[in-house]
Amino acid sequence: MKLATIRTAEGTRAVRLDGDQHVDLGYASVGDLLAEEAWASQAAATGSTTYPAETADFAPVVPQPSKVVCVGLNYRSHIEEMGRDLPEYPVLFAKFADTLTGPNDAVTKPAETVQLDWECELTIVIGSTVRHADEEQAAAAIAGFTAANDYSVRDWQFRTREWLQGKIWEATTPVGPYVVTPDELPGGVRPELATRLTVDGVEKQSANTSDLLFDPVDLVRYISTITTLRPGDLILTGTNGGVGHARAPQEFLWGGESVEITVEGIGTLTNTIVKG
């Protein structure tokens, strides 16, 4: 199934893609749907209200997750371009719900930065509460996958040894457009998906999610050892090589650019960068 949260005149709605229509699932968001123990059967149910998919205004797939956990340095190509050693354990940091925005929303370049950068990322969506998961439990806890762009304010990120202040600027992390259940993706809970990011049509990043050092099941196991993962929580799995900060010469976003991410089987995010 492909699930989304869309904006309507009556507020946000959780929907399922059926052909060229979105079927209303009776919940305000995918996050609310996933909070139901029997969410999968609810998501498959017939609905009477539909919306044209072509004109959808997508909200973040989960507008208010209880946590957003991010993984740094999880593709060999990105680790090498950043001049780092391969990590023994996942490199984790966090975001807040206020950082999330819709997959096609404009993203504002903060006036305080001259180093706004892009990062194409496969994102895990959690579908059940899990703590201290073994491999089987971790796999079962994955509701599906979506895409995200972890826009990063590099000059603030590298002010200190901790990355948080470069990663949590408001409304700078578009997520969506769909949550796709593992059964619809090659590789299932360890998906093998082509990813691509362009700026004004020029390719900057290209990879396959099979190259992740720590795959989605590994990440759910590891993170659930630290904290309880709950339905709707998001895990951004990291970016591959090609970020602007690591280029020679460096490249950053100034305003007016169109940044597009496509993740095979999930969809495309398109963000216009506007000056703050």
Buried (B, 14 or more C-beta within 10 A) or exposed (E): BBBBBBBBEEEBBBBBBBEEBBBBBBBBBBBBBBBBEEBBEBBEEEBEEBBEBEEBEBBBBBBEBBBBBBBBBBBBBBBBBEEEEEBEEBBBBBBBBEBBBBBBBEBBBBEEBEBBBBBBBBBBBBBBBBEEBEEEBBBBBBBBBBBBBBBBBBBBBBEEEEBBEBBBBEBBBBBBBBBBBBEBBBBBBBBBBBBBBBBEEEEBBBBBBEBBBBBBBBBBBBBBEEEEBBBBBBBBBBBBBBBBBBBEEEBBBEEEBEBBBBBBBBBBBBBBBEEE
